[in-house]
């Protein structure tokens, strides 16, 4: 997912999660109903929705495992509304799929790392609160992101829209518009502007860009419909 507006952590950070956080996760999961999240998302589809339509928009996976491609309908919908590439939005979800996206885990981890990001798009509170202003999810709260995956996708789509609006008409270097927007999602608008001026991305941003390119083809396939 955004620098202070957005997460800058990488995959390695989650490979060395403190044992105490994992223990807390286990305690929370052990006493919860693994069949449903604690809070039902407002945008969830009914239980009778057909399998071809994908999972309920806000459904959570108790095990923390999920395939971003399962949310292709939501990605297409919100990417269209925000006027951004559905393939880019899907690639962002794949990039952010490096940690357990389990609501109980995310809340347990947030107790130890208050600035941790929430939801399948890994969005920080400041970025979410800024992005929702004047939009149809303005009344929603950042704390809802772990339980409502559709909301997470919608917020990510509009954040990318805002990154797109901040790009200059012309920029230096070989990075594409989508690549710059993805770097803005990861590192913030200020850094995106610097990259557009020709500043070379650092190691974390370069790693994010490499993963974006690695995920690009399957993201296109996922949103092809």
Backbone as JSON, one array per atom type, in Angstrom:
{
  "sequence": "XXXXXXXXXXXXXXXXXXXXXXXXXXXXXXXXXXXXXXXXXXXXXXXXXXXXXXXXXXXXXXXXXXXXXXXXXXXXXXXXXXXXXXXXXXXXXXXXXXXXXXXXXXXXXXXXXXXXXXXXXXXXXXXXXXXXXXXXXXXXXXXXXXXXXXXXXXXXXXXXXXXXXXXXXXXXXXXXXXXXXXXXXXXXXXXXXXXXXXXXXXXXXXXXXXXXXXXXXXXXXXXXX",
  "N": [[0.43, -0.75, 0.0], [1.78, 3.51, 1.98], [3.47, 6.35, 2.44], [3.59, 7.73, 5.58], [1.35, 8.96, 4.76], [1.17, 6.58, 3.73], [2.24, 3.1, 3.71], [5.64, 2.15, 4.14], [6.92, -0.11, 4.67], [8.5, -3.25, 3.93], [8.44, -6.55, 2.46], [10.2, -8.11, 3.98], [10.05, -7.2, 6.58], [7.75, -8.35, 7.61], [8.43, -10.92, 7.77], [9.79, -11.25, 10.04], [8.16, -10.92, 12.25], [7.37, -9.99, 15.57], [7.32, -12.47, 18.09], [5.54, -12.15, 20.13], [3.45, -10.7, 19.02], [2.4, -12.5, 17.19], [1.57, -14.43, 18.95], [-0.41, -13.07, 20.27], [-2.19, -12.78, 18.18], [-2.93, -15.44, 17.81], [-4.28, -15.88, 20.2], [-6.45, -14.17, 19.96], [-7.71, -15.2, 17.67], [-8.29, -17.73, 18.59], [-10.43, -17.43, 20.3], [-12.5, -16.58, 18.75], [-15.2, -16.55, 16.35], [-14.53, -18.34, 13.63], [-15.92, -18.36, 11.31], [-16.96, -15.99, 10.39], [-16.38, -12.43, 10.05], [-15.89, -10.03, 12.76], [-17.39, -7.79, 12.34], [-19.9, -6.97, 10.06], [-19.44, -5.94, 6.75], [-20.76, -3.03, 5.12], [-21.06, -3.16, 2.39], [-21.23, -5.79, 1.64], [-21.99, -8.63, -0.39], [-24.94, -10.64, -0.81], [-25.43, -13.88, 0.8], [-26.35, -15.59, -1.04], [-25.24, -15.03, -3.44], [-23.94, -15.76, -6.68], [-21.3, -18.11, -7.44], [-19.71, -17.29, -9.54], [-19.66, -14.61, -9.35], [-17.79, -13.98, -7.53], [-16.34, -13.6, -4.19], [-18.16, -12.33, -1.3], [-18.17, -8.78, -1.34], [-16.94, -7.54, 0.93], [-15.9, -9.63, 2.32], [-13.94, -11.49, 4.65], [-11.01, -13.5, 5.02], [-10.64, -16.01, 7.26], [-8.21, -17.4, 7.68], [-6.36, -15.68, 6.79], [-5.33, -15.92, 4.32], [-5.72, -15.18, 0.9], [-6.77, -14.61, -2.48], [-5.94, -11.98, -4.48], [-7.11, -11.79, -7.01], [-9.66, -12.74, -6.7], [-11.12, -10.56, -6.13], [-11.58, -9.16, -8.4], [-14.03, -8.19, -9.62], [-14.72, -6.04, -7.9], [-12.43, -4.51, -8.14], [-12.48, -3.76, -10.87], [-14.86, -2.27, -10.87], [-14.39, -0.08, -9.04], [-12.05, 1.0, -10.04], [-12.93, 1.94, -12.5], [-14.76, 3.89, -11.65], [-13.01, 5.67, -10.41], [-11.43, 6.42, -12.48], [-9.02, 5.19, -13.15], [-6.46, 2.76, -14.02], [-7.58, -0.55, -14.05], [-5.92, -2.72, -14.08], [-3.61, -1.69, -12.91], [-4.56, -1.14, -10.31], [-5.17, -3.74, -9.45], [-2.6, -4.83, -9.53], [-1.43, -3.4, -7.49], [-2.78, -4.5, -5.29], [-1.75, -7.09, -5.4], [0.93, -6.48, -4.91], [0.71, -5.66, -2.27], [0.08, -7.92, -0.95], [1.63, -9.3, 1.08], [1.56, -9.95, 3.71], [-0.3, -11.47, 6.44], [-3.65, -11.01, 5.79], [-5.69, -10.8, 7.85], [-8.37, -9.91, 9.87], [-8.29, -10.08, 12.76], [-5.56, -10.52, 13.22], [-4.45, -8.16, 12.13], [-5.46, -6.2, 13.85], [-4.35, -7.0, 16.26], [-1.64, -6.71, 15.7], [-1.56, -3.98, 15.28], [-1.72, -2.96, 17.82], [0.84, -3.2, 18.75], [2.27, -1.84, 16.91], [1.37, 1.08, 16.31], [1.22, 2.72, 14.04], [0.73, 1.04, 11.97], [-0.47, -0.22, 8.81], [-3.8, -0.77, 7.48], [-6.06, -3.24, 6.14], [-6.51, -4.91, 2.89], [-5.23, -3.41, 1.02], [-3.33, -2.16, 2.43], [-3.44, 0.51, 3.83], [-2.67, 3.56, 5.42], [-3.95, 5.41, 8.26], [-3.93, 8.28, 7.97], [-3.72, 8.59, 5.2], [-6.08, 7.34, 4.34], [-8.06, 8.94, 5.59], [-7.6, 11.36, 4.33], [-8.1, 10.71, 1.67], [-10.82, 9.98, 1.6], [-12.33, 12.28, 1.76], [-15.05, 14.17, 0.69], [-16.05, 12.13, -0.84], [-18.05, 9.17, -1.69], [-17.66, 7.43, 0.39], [-17.11, 8.89, 2.58], [-18.15, 8.88, 5.14], [-17.19, 6.61, 6.29], [-14.92, 4.64, 8.37], [-11.42, 4.34, 9.06], [-10.79, 2.18, 10.65], [-12.49, 0.22, 9.75], [-11.42, -1.03, 7.56], [-10.01, -3.6, 7.73], [-12.12, -5.45, 7.9], [-13.75, -4.92, 5.76], [-13.24, -5.51, 2.68], [-13.99, -4.53, 0.2], [-14.27, -1.82, 0.68], [-11.61, -1.22, 1.19], [-10.5, -1.62, -1.34], [-11.88, 0.33, -2.79], [-11.0, 2.71, -1.54], [-8.26, 2.58, -2.13], [-8.36, 2.81, -4.9], [-9.25, 5.46, -5.27], [-7.19, 6.81, -4.02], [-5.11, 6.33, -5.78], [-6.16, 7.67, -7.95], [-5.93, 10.28, -6.99], [-3.15, 10.44, -6.88], [-2.6, 10.36, -9.59], [-3.64, 12.8, -10.41], [-1.79, 14.51, -9.39], [0.45, 14.25, -10.9], [2.83, 15.66, -13.18], [2.41, 17.1, -16.49], [4.43, 16.3, -18.14], [7.32, 14.25, -17.69], [10.58, 13.31, -16.5], [12.84, 10.62, -17.42], [12.26, 7.01, -17.72], [10.06, 5.86, -16.55], [6.7, 4.72, -16.51], [3.38, 6.2, -16.53], [1.63, 4.7, -14.89], [3.5, 3.32, -13.35], [4.72, 5.4, -11.94], [2.52, 6.29, -10.47], [2.08, 4.05, -8.89], [4.43, 4.07, -7.38], [3.93, 6.42, -6.06], [1.81, 5.59, -4.5], [3.11, 3.86, -2.82], [5.22, 5.38, -1.69], [4.37, 7.99, -1.32], [3.05, 11.22, -2.38], [4.94, 13.33, -2.57], [7.45, 12.07, -2.94], [6.83, 10.74, -5.3], [6.62, 12.89, -7.06], [9.26, 13.68, -7.06], [10.48, 11.45, -8.26], [9.33, 11.7, -10.74], [10.66, 13.92, -11.63], [13.03, 12.87, -12.21], [14.61, 11.84, -10.22], [16.33, 9.1, -8.87], [14.74, 6.14, -7.8], [14.94, 4.86, -4.44], [16.13, 1.94, -2.62], [13.9, 0.6, -1.41], [11.7, 1.65, -2.83], [12.45, 0.84, -5.38], [12.34, -1.92, -5.11], [9.61, -2.21, -4.73], [8.7, -1.38, -7.22], [9.82, -3.34, -8.86], [8.42, -5.61, -8.01], [5.87, -4.8, -8.77], [6.1, -4.86, -11.56], [6.6, -7.57, -11.88], [4.15, -8.56, -11.12], [2.46, -7.61, -13.01], [1.51, -8.84, -15.44], [-0.14, -11.02, -14.57], [-2.0, -9.55, -13.21], [-3.3, -8.15, -15.2], [-4.53, -10.29, -16.49], [-6.24, -11.13, -14.47], [-8.13, -9.04, -14.25], [-9.32, -9.07, -16.66], [-11.8, -10.08, -17.08]],
  "CA": [[0.0, 0.0, 0.0], [1.73, 4.91, 1.68], [4.37, 7.02, 3.35], [2.88, 8.54, 6.55], [0.09, 8.77, 4.08], [1.24, 5.26, 3.13], [3.22, 2.17, 4.25], [6.91, 2.0, 3.44], [7.55, -1.36, 5.08], [8.65, -4.25, 2.88], [8.12, -7.94, 2.75], [11.07, -8.7, 5.0], [9.62, -6.82, 7.94], [6.72, -9.26, 8.1], [9.01, -12.25, 7.97], [10.39, -11.27, 11.37], [7.17, -10.39, 13.19], [7.63, -10.39, 16.95], [6.57, -13.65, 18.55], [4.43, -11.73, 20.99], [2.33, -10.3, 18.18], [1.81, -13.71, 16.66], [0.87, -15.09, 20.06], [-1.64, -12.31, 20.49], [-3.09, -13.15, 17.08], [-3.47, -16.75, 18.09], [-5.24, -15.78, 21.29], [-7.67, -13.54, 19.45], [-8.38, -16.14, 16.78], [-8.75, -18.89, 19.33], [-11.69, -17.17, 20.97], [-13.45, -15.94, 17.84], [-15.91, -17.39, 15.39], [-13.76, -18.27, 12.4], [-16.78, -18.4, 10.13], [-17.35, -14.65, 9.93], [-15.68, -11.34, 10.73], [-16.62, -9.48, 13.89], [-18.28, -6.74, 11.88], [-20.27, -7.19, 8.69], [-19.26, -4.74, 5.95], [-22.0, -2.53, 4.55], [-21.15, -3.44, 0.97], [-21.15, -7.22, 1.38], [-23.03, -9.25, -1.19], [-25.71, -11.61, -0.03], [-24.86, -15.22, 0.83], [-26.87, -16.35, -2.18], [-24.59, -14.59, -4.68], [-23.37, -16.89, -7.42], [-19.86, -18.26, -7.31], [-19.04, -16.57, -10.62], [-19.58, -13.2, -8.99], [-16.68, -13.81, -6.59], [-16.74, -13.58, -2.8], [-18.83, -11.11, -0.87], [-17.21, -7.7, -1.48], [-16.18, -7.22, 2.12], [-15.63, -10.85, 3.06], [-12.59, -11.68, 5.16], [-10.56, -14.88, 5.07], [-10.16, -16.26, 8.62], [-6.84, -17.87, 7.71], [-5.49, -14.6, 6.37], [-4.92, -16.15, 2.94], [-6.73, -14.85, -0.09], [-6.22, -14.32, -3.79], [-6.46, -10.69, -4.93], [-7.9, -11.96, -8.22], [-11.05, -12.98, -6.31], [-11.77, -9.25, -5.98], [-11.56, -8.51, -9.71], [-15.22, -7.37, -9.88], [-14.62, -4.79, -7.15], [-11.33, -3.74, -8.73], [-12.97, -3.16, -12.11], [-15.88, -1.28, -10.53], [-13.86, 1.14, -8.41], [-11.08, 1.59, -10.95], [-13.71, 2.7, -13.48], [-15.29, 5.08, -10.99], [-11.92, 6.59, -10.1], [-10.75, 6.79, -13.71], [-7.64, 4.69, -13.17], [-6.31, 1.44, -14.63], [-7.93, -1.7, -13.22], [-4.71, -3.56, -13.99], [-2.74, -1.06, -11.91], [-5.14, -1.35, -8.98], [-4.98, -5.15, -9.11], [-1.18, -5.04, -9.27], [-1.19, -2.85, -6.15], [-3.24, -5.5, -4.33], [-0.76, -8.16, -5.39], [2.12, -5.97, -4.22], [0.43, -5.53, -0.84], [-0.28, -9.25, -0.41], [2.85, -9.87, 1.64], [1.35, -10.24, 5.12], [-1.64, -12.06, 6.67], [-4.73, -10.02, 5.81], [-6.7, -11.33, 8.75], [-8.76, -8.8, 10.74], [-7.8, -10.24, 14.13], [-4.12, -10.32, 13.2], [-4.14, -6.75, 11.89], [-5.75, -5.41, 15.06], [-3.35, -7.37, 17.27], [-0.37, -6.1, 15.32], [-1.68, -2.53, 15.41], [-1.48, -2.62, 19.22], [2.28, -3.12, 18.94], [2.78, -0.89, 15.93], [0.2, 1.93, 16.12], [1.16, 3.33, 12.72], [0.59, -0.01, 10.96], [-1.52, -0.01, 7.82], [-4.94, -1.66, 7.6], [-6.77, -3.67, 4.94], [-5.77, -5.63, 1.86], [-4.41, -2.44, 0.26], [-2.36, -1.61, 3.38], [-3.53, 1.96, 3.85], [-2.54, 4.2, 6.72], [-5.08, 6.23, 8.67], [-3.86, 9.62, 7.39], [-4.01, 8.49, 3.77], [-7.5, 7.04, 4.19], [-8.86, 10.11, 5.97], [-7.42, 12.37, 3.29], [-8.69, 10.23, 0.42], [-12.27, 9.84, 1.66], [-13.0, 13.58, 1.81], [-15.89, 14.52, -0.44], [-16.41, 10.96, -1.64], [-19.23, 8.49, -1.15], [-17.33, 6.68, 1.6], [-16.61, 9.88, 3.54], [-18.62, 8.56, 6.47], [-16.6, 5.36, 6.76], [-13.77, 4.81, 9.25], [-10.22, 3.58, 8.75], [-10.82, 0.92, 11.41], [-13.33, -0.73, 9.05], [-10.72, -1.61, 6.42], [-9.71, -5.04, 7.81], [-13.33, -6.24, 7.74], [-14.46, -4.59, 4.52], [-12.25, -5.49, 1.61], [-14.47, -3.66, -0.88], [-13.92, -0.46, 1.08], [-10.17, -1.09, 1.01], [-10.27, -1.48, -2.78], [-12.4, 1.64, -3.2], [-10.09, 3.76, -1.05], [-7.02, 2.5, -2.9], [-8.63, 3.33, -6.24], [-9.29, 6.93, -5.24], [-5.86, 7.32, -3.7], [-4.38, 6.31, -7.05], [-6.72, 8.79, -8.71], [-5.31, 11.51, -6.48], [-1.76, 10.43, -7.32], [-2.61, 10.68, -11.0], [-3.9, 14.24, -10.55], [-0.6, 15.24, -8.95], [1.54, 14.07, -11.86], [2.99, 16.72, -14.17], [2.07, 16.7, -17.85], [5.61, 15.64, -18.7], [8.27, 13.9, -16.65], [11.87, 12.79, -16.96], [13.05, 9.21, -17.17], [11.54, 6.01, -18.5], [8.94, 5.3, -15.81], [5.38, 4.99, -17.08], [2.43, 6.87, -15.64], [1.17, 3.74, -13.89], [4.61, 3.03, -12.44], [4.87, 6.55, -11.06], [1.4, 6.28, -9.53], [2.34, 2.97, -7.93], [5.46, 4.56, -6.47], [3.26, 7.39, -5.2], [1.03, 4.83, -3.53], [4.05, 3.28, -1.86], [6.14, 6.33, -1.05], [3.76, 9.3, -1.11], [3.05, 12.14, -3.51], [6.18, 14.1, -2.65], [8.47, 11.23, -3.56], [6.41, 10.5, -6.68], [6.99, 14.08, -7.82], [10.72, 13.65, -7.22], [10.78, 10.44, -9.26], [8.91, 12.26, -12.03], [11.69, 14.88, -12.03], [14.21, 12.13, -12.6], [15.34, 11.3, -9.07], [16.35, 7.64, -8.9], [14.11, 5.52, -6.63], [15.79, 4.14, -3.51], [16.03, 0.48, -2.63], [12.54, 0.16, -1.11], [10.85, 1.99, -3.97], [12.87, -0.01, -6.5], [11.8, -3.25, -4.85], [8.17, -2.12, -4.97], [8.54, -1.29, -8.66], [10.14, -4.66, -9.41], [7.28, -6.49, -7.73], [4.76, -4.35, -9.61], [6.33, -5.39, -12.91], [6.43, -9.03, -11.81], [2.72, -8.85, -10.94], [1.67, -6.88, -14.01], [0.82, -9.72, -16.39], [-1.25, -11.75, -13.94], [-3.02, -8.57, -12.83], [-4.09, -7.93, -16.41], [-5.36, -11.48, -16.69], [-7.27, -11.17, -13.41], [-9.19, -8.05, -14.46], [-9.78, -9.15, -18.05], [-13.22, -10.36, -17.04]],
  "C": [[0.78, 1.37, 0.0], [2.52, 5.62, 2.76], [3.62, 7.92, 4.31], [1.47, 8.69, 6.05], [0.0, 7.28, 3.75], [2.37, 4.43, 3.74], [4.48, 2.15, 3.41], [7.56, 0.67, 3.78], [7.6, -2.33, 3.92], [8.32, -5.63, 3.37], [8.94, -8.5, 3.9], [10.62, -8.38, 6.4], [8.62, -7.81, 8.5], [7.24, -10.67, 8.26], [9.64, -12.38, 9.34], [9.45, -10.65, 12.38], [7.49, -10.86, 14.6], [6.74, -11.55, 17.37], [5.38, -13.23, 19.38], [3.23, -11.3, 20.18], [1.63, -11.51, 17.61], [1.04, -14.46, 17.74], [-0.45, -14.39, 20.33], [-2.67, -12.64, 19.42], [-3.76, -14.49, 17.36], [-4.52, -16.72, 19.18], [-6.56, -15.19, 20.81], [-8.44, -14.5, 18.57], [-8.96, -17.31, 17.54], [-10.09, -18.68, 19.98], [-12.73, -16.56, 20.08], [-14.12, -16.97, 16.96], [-15.17, -17.27, 14.07], [-14.62, -18.29, 11.16], [-17.15, -17.04, 9.61], [-16.58, -13.6, 10.69], [-16.53, -10.78, 11.84], [-17.64, -8.46, 13.46], [-18.61, -6.97, 10.43], [-20.12, -5.89, 7.89], [-20.56, -4.33, 5.28], [-22.17, -2.96, 3.1], [-21.13, -4.93, 0.64], [-22.3, -7.69, 0.5], [-23.77, -10.27, -0.35], [-25.08, -12.99, -0.14], [-25.32, -16.03, -0.37], [-26.24, -15.92, -3.5], [-23.94, -15.78, -5.36], [-21.86, -16.92, -7.28], [-19.11, -17.46, -8.37], [-18.87, -15.1, -10.29], [-18.44, -12.94, -8.03], [-17.2, -13.79, -5.17], [-17.51, -12.32, -2.46], [-17.81, -9.98, -0.85], [-16.38, -7.43, -0.26], [-15.72, -8.44, 2.9], [-14.17, -10.95, 3.47], [-12.26, -13.16, 5.2], [-10.0, -15.15, 6.46], [-8.71, -16.69, 8.7], [-5.85, -16.78, 7.33], [-4.99, -14.79, 4.94], [-6.07, -15.78, 2.01], [-6.02, -14.58, -1.4], [-6.79, -12.99, -4.25], [-7.35, -10.81, -6.16], [-9.38, -12.23, -7.9], [-11.83, -11.67, -6.22], [-11.73, -8.45, -7.28], [-12.83, -7.69, -9.98], [-15.17, -6.02, -9.15], [-13.51, -3.89, -7.73], [-11.79, -3.04, -10.0], [-13.96, -2.03, -11.81], [-15.25, 0.01, -10.03], [-12.78, 1.8, -9.26], [-11.8, 2.44, -12.0], [-14.24, 3.98, -12.87], [-14.2, 6.14, -10.76], [-11.13, 7.02, -11.34], [-9.3, 6.35, -13.75], [-7.64, 3.28, -13.76], [-6.67, 0.33, -13.64], [-6.72, -2.62, -13.05], [-3.74, -3.0, -12.95], [-3.27, -1.32, -10.5], [-4.97, -2.8, -8.53], [-3.52, -5.43, -8.78], [-0.8, -4.5, -7.9], [-1.62, -3.87, -5.09], [-2.27, -6.67, -4.26], [0.52, -7.71, -4.67], [1.93, -5.95, -2.7], [0.08, -6.86, -0.19], [0.97, -9.95, 0.14], [2.71, -10.19, 3.13], [-0.03, -10.86, 5.31], [-2.7, -10.97, 6.72], [-5.91, -10.61, 6.58], [-7.08, -10.22, 9.72], [-8.22, -8.89, 12.16], [-6.3, -10.0, 14.21], [-3.78, -8.83, 13.06], [-4.39, -5.91, 13.14], [-4.76, -5.73, 16.17], [-2.02, -6.69, 16.97], [-0.4, -4.59, 15.53], [-1.46, -2.08, 16.85], [0.01, -2.45, 19.49], [2.94, -2.12, 17.99], [1.62, 0.03, 15.54], [0.1, 2.57, 14.73], [1.04, 2.29, 11.61], [-0.57, 0.31, 10.02], [-2.6, -1.08, 7.96], [-5.45, -2.05, 6.21], [-5.88, -4.31, 3.9], [-4.94, -4.7, 0.98], [-3.41, -1.74, 1.17], [-2.34, -0.09, 3.41], [-3.43, 2.49, 5.28], [-3.75, 5.12, 6.98], [-5.08, 7.6, 7.97], [-4.21, 9.6, 5.91], [-5.49, 8.23, 3.54], [-8.35, 8.26, 4.49], [-8.75, 11.22, 4.94], [-8.17, 11.98, 2.02], [-10.22, 10.24, 0.45], [-13.03, 11.17, 1.6], [-13.77, 13.86, 0.52], [-16.32, 13.35, -1.3], [-17.51, 10.16, -0.96], [-18.93, 7.62, 0.05], [-16.77, 7.61, 2.68], [-17.02, 9.56, 4.97], [-18.02, 7.29, 7.06], [-15.34, 5.64, 7.58], [-12.63, 3.89, 8.83], [-10.23, 2.23, 9.45], [-11.68, -0.15, 10.72], [-12.59, -1.5, 7.95], [-10.42, -3.1, 6.56], [-10.93, -5.92, 7.53], [-14.04, -6.03, 6.41], [-13.46, -4.44, 3.38], [-12.69, -4.62, 0.43], [-14.12, -2.21, -0.58], [-12.43, -0.23, 0.88], [-9.83, -0.89, -0.46], [-10.72, -0.11, -3.26], [-11.46, 2.77, -2.78], [-8.78, 3.76, -1.83], [-7.2, 3.08, -4.3], [-8.6, 4.85, -6.26], [-7.97, 7.53, -4.81], [-5.0, 7.36, -4.96], [-4.87, 7.42, -7.97], [-6.07, 10.1, -8.3], [-3.84, 11.6, -6.86], [-1.67, 10.84, -8.79], [-2.78, 12.19, -11.23], [-2.69, 15.08, -10.17], [0.57, 15.14, -9.92], [1.62, 15.25, -12.82], [2.63, 16.21, -15.56], [3.22, 15.95, -18.51], [6.58, 15.35, -17.56], [9.52, 13.3, -17.27], [11.95, 11.29, -16.7], [12.13, 8.31, -17.96], [10.34, 5.4, -17.78], [7.62, 5.68, -16.47], [4.5, 5.72, -16.06], [1.98, 5.94, -14.53], [2.27, 3.42, -12.88], [4.83, 4.19, -11.46], [3.74, 6.6, -10.03], [1.57, 5.2, -8.47], [3.4, 3.39, -6.92], [4.88, 5.62, -5.55], [2.43, 6.7, -4.14], [1.93, 4.3, -2.43], [4.81, 4.32, -1.05], [5.56, 7.71, -0.82], [3.93, 10.22, -2.31], [4.33, 12.92, -3.68], [7.29, 13.32, -3.32], [8.12, 10.93, -5.01], [6.82, 11.67, -7.56], [8.5, 14.11, -8.07], [11.12, 12.63, -8.27], [10.42, 10.94, -10.65], [9.93, 13.28, -12.55], [12.99, 14.18, -12.42], [15.04, 11.6, -11.46], [15.23, 9.78, -9.09], [15.7, 7.07, -7.65], [15.13, 4.8, -5.76], [15.51, 2.66, -3.52], [14.6, -0.01, -2.38], [11.6, 0.44, -2.27], [11.19, 1.13, -5.17], [12.32, -1.42, -6.34], [10.3, -3.27, -5.13], [7.89, -2.11, -6.47], [8.81, -2.63, -9.33], [8.98, -5.61, -9.2], [6.07, -6.1, -8.56], [4.9, -4.92, -11.03], [6.15, -6.9, -12.94], [4.95, -9.41, -11.74], [1.86, -8.31, -12.08], [0.87, -7.81, -14.92], [-0.36, -10.43, -15.75], [-2.35, -10.8, -13.49], [-3.91, -8.26, -14.02], [-5.03, -9.09, -16.7], [-6.52, -11.51, -15.7], [-8.42, -10.22, -13.7], [-9.76, -8.09, -15.87], [-11.26, -9.48, -18.14], [-13.57, -11.75, -17.57]]
}
